Amino acid sequence: MKGIVRIAAGSGSIGNSDVENLIRWLDNIVWGPWLLILLLGTGCYLMLRLKFLPLKNLKFALKCAFGGEQKKNAPGAGGKGGTISSFASLTTELAITLGTGNIIGVATAMVLGGPGALFWMVVTSVIGMATKLVESTLAVKYRGMNAKGETAGGPMYTCLHIFSDGEKDSNRKRFSNIGGMLGMAFAFFAVMASFGMGNMTQSNSIADALWVSFRVPKAETGLILTIITILVVLGGIGVIGKVTQVLVPFMGIFYMLGTLVVILANWRRLPEAVMGILTAAVHPQAVSGGLFGSVTVTAFESLRWGVARGIFSNEAGLGASGITTAAADTKDYVKQGYISMTGVFLDTIVICTVTGLAFAVTGVIGSTDADGTLLTGTALTVAAFGSTLGEMGGNFISICITLFAFATIIGWAYQGEKAFEFLMGGRTKYNLLYRFTYALTAFLGCICSLEMVWNFSDICNGLMAVPNLICVLALSGKMCREIRAYPVPGKRAGCGLKYKKELR
C-alpha cells in the first residue's frame, strides 16, 4: 500500500490513509439516498399500517417495560420462553443501544451534519418505533433453537419464514430458499457489526475519553478492557443480563442528571438553541454564527448524518436487537415487542435529545483545538461539559462514556455470538472462539483512528439493515394485523376476541 502508518503523539492511535479512504468511499455508497429511503420508508409504511399504535400505546409499553403492567399470557400468546426475564432483555438491549451513539454519535452528527442533524435523529426514532415494534415481535414469535436445544432468535431465524413454514429446528432451511440466504446474509453482517459498532467503536471511545481526561495510554486501556470483557462474556447471556440490570439504570440516571445540570445552567440560551436546531434541519446555512459557529453543510448532509446516527443510536431497522429480545422468558411476543420499542423512545427521543441540547446551549459546536482542528467526538463532548462544570465536567463525561461503551460491548457480545452460532449451523462448540476473538477486538479498537472505526461501523450497520428490512416487509401483513388486534388494557374493548380470530 502507498499509505503510511500514523502514530498520534502520546495517544498510540494508528491508521492507514489508503484503508481509511476506501472505507470512507464505501460508507458514502452504503449510506446513500437509497438506504435512507429504505429505512425511513419502511418506518413510515409500518406506522401507517399500524395506525400509529406505537405512539398511541407508548404509555402501555412503558408500563410493561418497568413492571407497571403485569398482564400475562395474552390471548393467543404461545411459543417457548427464553432464558432471561423481560426486564433483563430490555436492559441488555438498552446496554447495546445506550452506548457512544448517545454521546459521541450525537457529537459527530451535529458537527458533520450541522445542528439540524439532531432534529432528524429524533424524527428517525419516532418513525423507527414502528419498525422496532414489528421486528422485535417477529423475533420473539419466530425464534428457534440451537444444536443444544437452547432458545435462539433474531432476524436470521425470522427470515426462514418468509417463503416457507421455516421449521424452527431445521438447519437445512438456512440454505434451501431465499429466506435462508437472507438469514445467512444478516447473520454475517451482524457478526461484522458486532466487531465494528458493538466493539471497536465503543472501545475507541473509551480509550479517547480516558486519554483526554486522565492521560491513560490507549494501549493500556485496550489491554485492561480486553481482560474485563473476557471475564464477563465468558459467562454468557445469564451473566450479561445480571450485569446490565444493575449497570444500565445507574448509568442512565447518572448521565441524565449531569446533562440536565449543564442545560439548566445555560437555560437562557435554550430557546435560541431549539430554534436553531429546527431551522438548520431544512436550511443549515441560516444558523451560521451565534451558538453554532460557521455551518458549511447541506440539507442532505444534515438528513444523512441525522438518520445514520439515529439508527446507530437506537438500531431500529437494523434488527440486531431482536436477537436479545428473543432471549426474553415470555410467551407474549406482542407485549415483548412493545417493551423492546420503548428502547427507541428512551435511547434517542430522551437521551440523545438532551445530549444535543447540551451541545447547543454551551455553544461548543464549531469550536477548534489549539491546532485549529475542528472538535468532534469525545473532545467536543468534554468541551461541552467542561465549559459549564470545569475539569469535573470533563471527568464526568469520560466516566459516562466509559460506562455506556462498556455496557454496549458486553451486550453486543451476545448478539454477535448468536449470529455467529447461526452461521455455524446452530452448533455451539465454536462459541468460545468467538468470545475470545471478540474480546481481543476491543484492544484493536482502542488503537485505531476514530474516523476509520466509525465509518467501518456505518458500513456494517447499513448492510445489516437490508436483509432485515426485506424480511420485515415480507412478513409485515400478518404481523401488523396481530398487533392491531392485540388487547391493550383500557383500549379497544372486545379486541381480545378479534385477536384470537386473527391468529387462526
Stockholm file with secondary structure:
# STOCKHOLM 1.0

chainA/1-504         MKGIVRIAAGSGSIGNSDVENLIRWLDNIVWGPWLLILLLGTGCYLMLRLKFLPLKNLKFALKCAFGGEQKKNAPGAGGKGGTISSFASLTTELAITLGTGNIIGVATAMVLGGPGALFWMVVTSVIGMATKLVESTLAVKYRGMNAKGETAGGPMYTCLHIFSDGEKDSNRKRFSNIGGMLGMAFAFFAVMASFGMGNMTQSNSIADALWVSFRVPKAETGLILTIITILVVLGGIGVIGKVTQVLVPFMGIFYMLGTLVVILANWRRLPEAVMGILTAAVHPQAVSGGLFGSVTVTAFESLRWGVARGIFSNEAGLGASGITTAAADTKDYVKQGYISMTGVFLDTIVICTVTGLAFAVTGVIGSTDADGTLLTGTALTVAAFGSTLGEMGGNFISICITLFAFATIIGWAYQGEKAFEFLMGGRTKYNLLYRFTYALTAFLGCICSLEMVWNFSDICNGLMAVPNLICVLALSGKMCREIRAYPVPGKRAGCGLKYKKELR
#=GR chainA/1-504 SS CCCCEEECTTTCCEEEHHHHHHHHHHHHHHTSHHHHHHHHHHHHHHHHHTTTHHHHTHHHHHHHHTTSCCCCSCTTCCSCCCSBCHHHHHHHHHHHHSSGGGTHHHHHHHHHSCTTHHHHHHHHHHHHHHHHHHHHHHHHHTCEECTTSCEECSHHHHGGGSSSCCCTTCTTHHHHSHHHHHHHHHHHHHHHHHHIIIIIHHHHHHHHHHHHHHCCCHHHHHHHHHHHHHHHHTTHHHHHHHHHHHHHHHHHHHHHHHHHHHHHHTGGGHHHHHHHHHHHTTCGGGGCSGGGCCCCCCHHHHHHHHHHHHHHHHCTTTCTHHHHHTTBSCSCHHHHHHHHHHHHIIIIIIIIHHHHHHHHHHTCTTCBCTTSCBCCHHHHHHHHHHHHHTHHHHHHHHHHHHHHHHHHHHHHHHHHHHHHHHHTTTCCTTHHHHHHHHHHHHHHHHHBCHHHHHHHHHHHHHHHHHHHHHHHHHHHHHHHHHHHHCCCTTSSTTHHHHHHHHHC
#=GC SS_cons         CCCCEEECTTTCCEEEHHHHHHHHHHHHHHTSHHHHHHHHHHHHHHHHHTTTHHHHTHHHHHHHHTTSCCCCSCTTCCSCCCSBCHHHHHHHHHHHHSSGGGTHHHHHHHHHSCTTHHHHHHHHHHHHHHHHHHHHHHHHHTCEECTTSCEECSHHHHGGGSSSCCCTTCTTHHHHSHHHHHHHHHHHHHHHHHHIIIIIHHHHHHHHHHHHHHCCCHHHHHHHHHHHHHHHHTTHHHHHHHHHHHHHHHHHHHHHHHHHHHHHHTGGGHHHHHHHHHHHTTCGGGGCSGGGCCCCCCHHHHHHHHHHHHHHHHCTTTCTHHHHHTTBSCSCHHHHHHHHHHHHIIIIIIIIHHHHHHHHHHTCTTCBCTTSCBCCHHHHHHHHHHHHHTHHHHHHHHHHHHHHHHHHHHHHHHHHHHHHHHHTTTCCTTHHHHHHHHHHHHHHHHHBCHHHHHHHHHHHHHHHHHHHHHHHHHHHHHHHHHHHHCCCTTSSTTHHHHHHHHHC
//
